[in-house]
Amino acid sequence: MLTLRAGDSVLTVAPEQGGAVMGWSRGGAALLQPVRGLGCFPLVPYANRIAFGRFGWEANAYRLPLNFGDHSHSIHGVGWQAPWAVAGMDGDSVRLTLAHDGSGGWPFAFEAVQIFALQADALTVTLRLSNRHTGPVPAGLGLHPFFPRPPGASLRFAADTVWLNDATALPVRSEPVPPKWDHKDGLAVGADALDNCFSGWDGTAFLDLGTVGMRIEASPVFRHLQVYTPPGQDFFCVEPVTHRPDAINHGAGMAVLAPGEALEGTAMFRITVG
């Protein structure tokens, strides 16, 4: 477990537990709400779900482990369930690396880098994935933060379309964002239960967490936003991602990296009030 400090902001990171953030607080007030011990974890080499753990690539069929209890699909990649190495650290930043050899939960070798940079009023996370396979491979990135959900919490962002899901939470069609899910002027968290991907996201989102506000600013590679507002829970998720769930099985949305090529994205979480 590693601890970073900047002013009265404190970040704890566990390289051995998926390179995840375990907690982030300012002045003792929690800015993340850990779920199953994790406050934010990396999504590499894909984000969200791959249907029933199966996909095809270059005329080959692949089957992935179903890696989340009795969940029907493979989910969130392999980075969040693997130990990362510490490549460098100072008082307010740390660089983690993950070398995947192409066995286990993903058939293609890659190297991932995750950099956390803490300021008194912000956390910046950079995620990079480099192809170490012998041929071109599909690739995706994302971050999965859990935010506290006090009474009155709200979320504001703009997007063009939203994916509607089937009963197993796989997207089946994209539609213009309906009024009840249109967050451009802000909506109460949980006004409707969501586990949906919003596409054409403009890269910014604003969270009202009661005593504190937060602005998310994501680089252009993140143009999808997965929003999860489970009923009756004390958390919700606002996840910058590079592609919609199960994109690999639909021939569009994921990057294709040549050998040695990399995909990189950065997201800043900035405290705005409080």
C-alpha positions as CSV (number, residue, x, y, z in Angstrom):
1,M,0.0,0.0,0.0
2,L,1.4,3.4,-1.0
3,T,0.3,6.8,0.3
4,L,0.6,10.1,-1.6
5,R,0.1,13.5,-0.1
6,A,-0.5,17.0,-1.4
7,G,-1.7,19.7,1.0
8,D,-4.5,18.0,3.0
9,S,-5.2,15.6,0.1
10,V,-4.3,12.0,0.7
11,L,-4.4,9.1,-1.8
12,T,-3.8,5.5,-1.1
13,V,-2.8,3.1,-3.9
14,A,-2.4,-0.7,-3.8
15,P,-0.2,-1.9,-6.7
16,E,-0.7,-5.5,-5.5
17,Q,-4.5,-5.2,-5.7
18,G,-4.9,-4.4,-9.4
19,G,-3.1,-1.1,-9.3
20,A,-6.2,0.3,-7.7
21,V,-6.9,3.4,-5.7
22,M,-8.1,2.3,-2.3
23,G,-9.1,5.8,-1.1
24,W,-8.8,9.5,-1.7
25,S,-9.7,12.1,0.9
26,R,-9.2,15.8,1.5
27,G,-9.2,17.2,5.0
28,G,-10.5,13.8,6.2
29,A,-13.6,13.9,3.9
30,A,-13.8,10.9,1.5
31,L,-13.8,11.7,-2.3
32,L,-14.2,8.1,-3.3
33,Q,-16.5,5.4,-1.9
34,P,-14.6,2.1,-1.9
35,V,-16.6,-0.9,-3.0
36,R,-15.2,-4.4,-2.3
37,G,-12.1,-2.4,-1.0
38,L,-11.5,-0.6,-4.3
39,G,-12.1,3.2,-4.8
40,C,-11.0,3.3,-8.5
41,F,-9.4,0.7,-10.7
42,P,-8.0,0.6,-14.3
43,L,-9.8,-1.0,-17.2
44,V,-7.2,-2.6,-19.5
45,P,-7.1,-4.0,-22.2
46,Y,-10.8,-3.4,-22.6
47,A,-13.6,-1.7,-20.7
48,N,-16.8,-3.1,-19.3
49,R,-18.2,-6.4,-20.8
50,I,-17.3,-8.9,-23.5
51,A,-20.4,-11.0,-24.2
52,F,-20.2,-14.4,-22.5
53,G,-16.4,-14.2,-22.6
54,R,-16.2,-14.9,-26.4
55,F,-14.9,-13.0,-29.4
56,G,-13.2,-13.5,-32.7
57,W,-10.1,-11.9,-34.0
58,E,-8.3,-12.4,-37.3
59,A,-10.2,-15.6,-38.1
60,N,-9.5,-17.1,-34.6
61,A,-12.1,-17.7,-31.9
62,Y,-11.2,-16.8,-28.3
63,R,-12.8,-17.6,-25.0
64,L,-12.0,-15.6,-21.9
65,P,-12.6,-16.6,-18.2
66,L,-15.8,-15.3,-16.7
67,N,-14.0,-13.3,-14.1
68,F,-16.6,-11.8,-11.8
69,G,-18.6,-14.3,-9.7
70,D,-21.7,-15.5,-11.5
71,H,-21.7,-12.6,-13.9
72,S,-22.5,-13.8,-17.5
73,H,-19.8,-11.9,-19.2
74,S,-16.1,-11.2,-18.9
75,I,-15.7,-7.8,-17.4
76,H,-13.3,-4.9,-17.0
77,G,-10.2,-6.6,-18.5
78,V,-7.3,-8.1,-16.6
79,G,-5.5,-5.2,-15.1
80,W,-7.8,-4.8,-12.1
81,Q,-7.1,-8.4,-11.0
82,A,-3.3,-8.4,-11.5
83,P,-0.5,-7.1,-9.3
84,W,1.3,-4.1,-10.7
85,A,4.9,-3.1,-10.2
86,V,6.1,0.3,-8.8
87,A,8.3,1.9,-11.4
88,G,8.8,5.2,-9.6
89,M,7.4,7.3,-6.8
90,D,7.8,10.6,-5.0
91,G,5.6,12.3,-2.4
92,D,2.7,13.2,-4.7
93,S,3.0,10.9,-7.7
94,V,3.6,7.2,-8.5
95,R,4.1,5.3,-11.7
96,L,2.9,1.7,-11.9
97,T,3.5,-0.9,-14.7
98,L,1.9,-4.2,-15.7
99,A,3.5,-6.7,-18.1
100,H,1.0,-9.2,-19.5
101,D,2.4,-12.2,-21.4
102,G,-0.7,-13.1,-23.3
103,S,-1.8,-16.0,-21.1
104,G,-4.7,-16.1,-18.6
105,G,-7.5,-13.7,-19.1
106,W,-6.3,-12.0,-22.4
107,P,-4.6,-13.8,-25.4
108,F,-2.4,-10.9,-26.5
109,A,0.7,-9.6,-24.8
110,F,0.8,-6.0,-23.6
111,E,2.4,-3.6,-21.3
112,A,0.3,-1.1,-19.3
113,V,1.4,2.0,-17.4
114,Q,-0.6,3.9,-14.8
115,I,0.5,7.3,-13.4
116,F,-1.2,9.0,-10.5
117,A,-0.4,12.6,-9.9
118,L,-1.9,14.2,-6.8
119,Q,-2.5,17.9,-6.1
120,A,-4.2,19.6,-3.1
121,D,-7.4,20.0,-5.2
122,A,-7.1,17.3,-8.0
123,L,-6.1,13.8,-9.0
124,T,-4.8,13.2,-12.5
125,V,-4.6,9.6,-13.7
126,T,-2.8,8.6,-17.0
127,L,-3.3,5.2,-18.4
128,R,-1.2,3.8,-21.3
129,L,-1.4,0.4,-23.1
130,S,1.3,-0.7,-25.5
131,N,0.9,-3.7,-27.8
132,R,3.6,-6.4,-27.2
133,H,2.0,-9.0,-29.4
134,T,3.4,-10.0,-32.8
135,G,0.4,-8.7,-34.7
136,P,-2.3,-6.1,-34.5
137,V,-4.6,-6.3,-31.6
138,P,-7.8,-4.7,-30.3
139,A,-7.3,-2.4,-27.3
140,G,-9.3,-0.3,-25.0
141,L,-8.9,1.8,-21.8
142,G,-11.0,3.1,-19.0
143,L,-11.2,4.1,-15.3
144,H,-13.8,2.8,-12.9
145,P,-14.2,5.2,-9.9
146,F,-16.8,4.8,-7.2
147,F,-18.1,8.1,-5.8
148,P,-20.0,8.6,-2.5
149,R,-23.7,9.1,-3.0
150,P,-25.1,11.4,-0.3
151,P,-28.7,12.6,-0.4
152,G,-29.1,15.1,-3.2
153,A,-26.1,13.9,-5.2
154,S,-26.4,15.0,-8.8
155,L,-24.5,14.5,-12.1
156,R,-24.2,16.8,-15.1
157,F,-22.7,16.0,-18.5
158,A,-23.5,16.2,-22.3
159,A,-23.6,13.2,-24.7
160,D,-25.1,12.5,-28.1
161,T,-26.5,9.0,-27.7
162,V,-27.0,6.3,-25.1
163,W,-26.9,2.5,-25.5
164,L,-29.9,0.5,-24.4
165,N,-29.2,-2.8,-22.8
166,D,-30.7,-6.3,-22.8
167,A,-31.5,-8.3,-19.6
168,T,-27.8,-9.2,-19.2
169,A,-26.6,-5.6,-19.4
170,L,-25.2,-5.9,-22.9
171,P,-26.0,-2.9,-25.2
172,V,-28.3,-3.8,-28.1
173,R,-29.0,-0.4,-29.8
174,S,-28.0,3.2,-29.6
175,E,-30.6,6.0,-29.5
176,P,-30.5,9.8,-29.0
177,V,-30.4,10.5,-25.2
178,P,-34.1,10.5,-24.0
179,P,-35.2,13.5,-21.8
180,K,-35.3,11.4,-18.7
181,W,-31.6,10.5,-19.1
182,D,-30.4,13.8,-20.4
183,H,-27.9,15.1,-17.9
184,K,-26.9,18.3,-19.7
185,D,-28.6,20.4,-17.1
186,G,-28.0,18.0,-14.2
187,L,-30.0,15.1,-12.9
188,A,-30.3,13.6,-9.4
189,V,-28.2,10.5,-9.1
190,G,-30.6,7.5,-9.1
191,A,-33.5,9.4,-10.7
192,D,-33.4,6.3,-12.9
193,A,-31.3,3.2,-12.4
194,L,-28.6,3.3,-15.0
195,D,-25.8,0.9,-16.1
196,N,-25.5,2.4,-19.6
197,C,-22.9,3.8,-21.9
198,F,-23.3,7.3,-23.2
199,S,-21.5,8.0,-26.5
200,G,-20.4,11.3,-28.0
201,W,-19.5,12.5,-24.6
202,D,-17.7,15.9,-24.6
203,G,-15.1,14.8,-22.1
204,T,-16.4,16.8,-19.0
205,A,-18.7,15.9,-16.2
206,F,-19.7,17.7,-13.0
207,L,-20.6,15.8,-9.8
208,D,-22.4,17.4,-6.8
209,L,-21.4,15.2,-3.8
210,G,-23.1,17.2,-1.1
211,T,-20.3,19.0,0.8
212,V,-18.0,18.9,-2.2
213,G,-18.2,19.2,-6.0
214,M,-16.0,17.5,-8.6
215,R,-15.2,18.1,-12.3
216,I,-14.0,15.3,-14.5
217,E,-11.9,16.3,-17.5
218,A,-10.9,13.5,-19.9
219,S,-8.7,13.5,-22.9
220,P,-10.3,13.0,-26.4
221,V,-9.6,9.3,-26.4
222,F,-12.3,8.9,-23.8
223,R,-15.5,9.8,-25.7
224,H,-17.8,7.3,-24.0
225,L,-19.1,7.6,-20.4
226,Q,-20.4,4.5,-18.6
227,V,-22.8,5.6,-15.8
228,Y,-23.8,3.2,-13.1
229,T,-26.4,4.2,-10.4
230,P,-27.5,1.0,-8.6
231,P,-30.6,1.4,-6.6
232,G,-30.3,1.5,-2.8
233,Q,-26.5,1.8,-2.8
234,D,-24.3,4.4,-1.2
235,F,-22.1,4.8,-4.3
236,F,-22.4,5.5,-8.0
237,C,-19.9,5.3,-10.9
238,V,-19.0,7.7,-13.7
239,E,-16.5,5.9,-15.9
240,P,-14.5,7.5,-18.7
241,V,-13.9,4.8,-21.3
242,T,-12.7,4.5,-24.9
243,H,-15.4,2.3,-26.2
244,R,-18.9,0.9,-25.5
245,P,-19.4,-2.5,-23.9
246,D,-18.8,-5.5,-26.1
247,A,-17.5,-3.3,-28.9
248,I,-15.0,-6.1,-29.9
249,N,-17.9,-8.3,-31.1
250,H,-19.3,-5.6,-33.3
251,G,-16.4,-4.5,-35.5
252,A,-16.2,-0.9,-34.3
253,G,-15.2,1.2,-31.4
254,M,-12.0,-0.4,-30.1
255,A,-8.6,0.8,-31.2
256,V,-6.4,-1.5,-33.2
257,L,-2.8,-1.3,-32.2
258,A,0.1,-2.4,-34.4
259,P,3.0,-4.1,-32.7
260,G,4.7,-1.5,-30.5
261,E,1.9,1.0,-30.9
262,A,0.3,2.5,-27.8
263,L,-3.1,3.9,-26.7
264,E,-3.1,6.5,-23.9
265,G,-5.6,8.6,-22.1
266,T,-5.7,11.0,-19.1
267,A,-8.5,11.9,-16.7
268,M,-8.4,14.7,-14.1
269,F,-10.7,14.7,-11.1
270,R,-10.8,18.2,-9.8
271,I,-12.4,19.4,-6.5
272,T,-14.5,22.4,-7.4
273,V,-16.3,23.5,-4.1
274,G,-16.2,22.7,-0.4
